């Protein structure tokens, strides 16, 4: 989750500098049909969650599903303003579940507590392009750090709204969005998205604006602002720097910060006091050193002010913080957390496509309402292999295991959680 930022003052300077001018992408338009693409991403997912010492309610969830994500993207018609269409089709199939094992978030759940056998959703967006600026209206995925749709289960979230993305100046990306609804990952209807605590209230309106600028090939920055009606206003900033020390060594530094303040009705409030509105800062700083096949990463994260860092109603992926990992985000009020991570790329040893990762995050000082010094830790282990050639080229196989513990069980309803995910994913490009 590395993005870049931009300042309005620097934009004004750049706009007056001729060297930043770019060729028009619309001038190269080949046509609505000629530039069309169609792909289907197939994902098989086994998900197991064991709340080891949960004495109330269901202690174990275990389900398997198969998801299909079809995306058609037309080209743009020729002329000064190009017109095109994007269409999305999503289908989820239940392969294994049970009334006592539902609740993984892979499928919609009925009133009887059972997961549905199948579910589908989809939509389309019309798009317009002028020079290097694209306006899109309708159903679309989002990746902005203040409004990012989530794709961590079988099928992704699908927001509805208007977005505009401009790349008129070299190395500068500007974007803005206006969204009024979203379909949750395991739902089929609009306004099914929930906020982080899981309250179902529906998205009324979310607006954002921001940009990404690459000052050099090694140094990038970004700045974003958003407002979610009756929830909050957010300001996000990022600085990212990478530097090659030699042919097989490099350094990377990444800094992220959110400033969140309640807005309007302030529907999400500080967890320790349901009358206190949010007014907090959450930041993370991480550094990584890569030597040949090995990458070593250290990170620190801190939340200060009133309330947890809140997200969810503005997209389940809107948490671009270093210690937001498989199970926990380490985002409680006043919480401090640090991370140690190790990655191994086996291509250096003659096995391209095979990689391993392990990390450990420890958090303390969390104000949760029941304690002022909540503690939690998580250890993740992952192995992944991507087939490099042949009929199954690009098929990826991944194993993800997470072990989570907290001091008082206030997180996720249990102080001990073990998770296992087995993921097979195959992208097929038809056009």
Buried (B, 14 or more C-beta within 10 A) or exposed (E): BBBBBBEEEBBEEBEEEEEBEEEBBBEEBEBBEEBBEBBBBBBBBBBBBBBBEBEEEBBBBBBBBBBBBBBBBBBBBBEEEBBBBBBBBBBBBBEEBEEEBBBBBBBBBEEEEBBBEEBEBBBBBEBBBBBBBBBBBBBBBBEBBBBBBBBEBBBBBBBBBBBBBBBBBBBBBBBBBBBBBBBBBBBBEBBBBBBBEEEEBBBBBBBBBBBBBBEEEBBBBBBBBBBBBBBBBBBBBBBBBBEEEEEEEBBBBBBBBBBBBBBEEBBBBBBBEEEBBBBBBBBBBBBBBBEEBEBEBBBBBBBEBBBBBBBBBBBBBBBBBBBBBBBBBBBBBBBBBBBEBEBBBBEEEEEBBBBBBBBBBBBBBBBBBEBEEBBBBBBBBBBBBBBBEEEEEBBBBBBBBBBBBBBBBBBBEBBBBBBBBBBBBBBEEEE
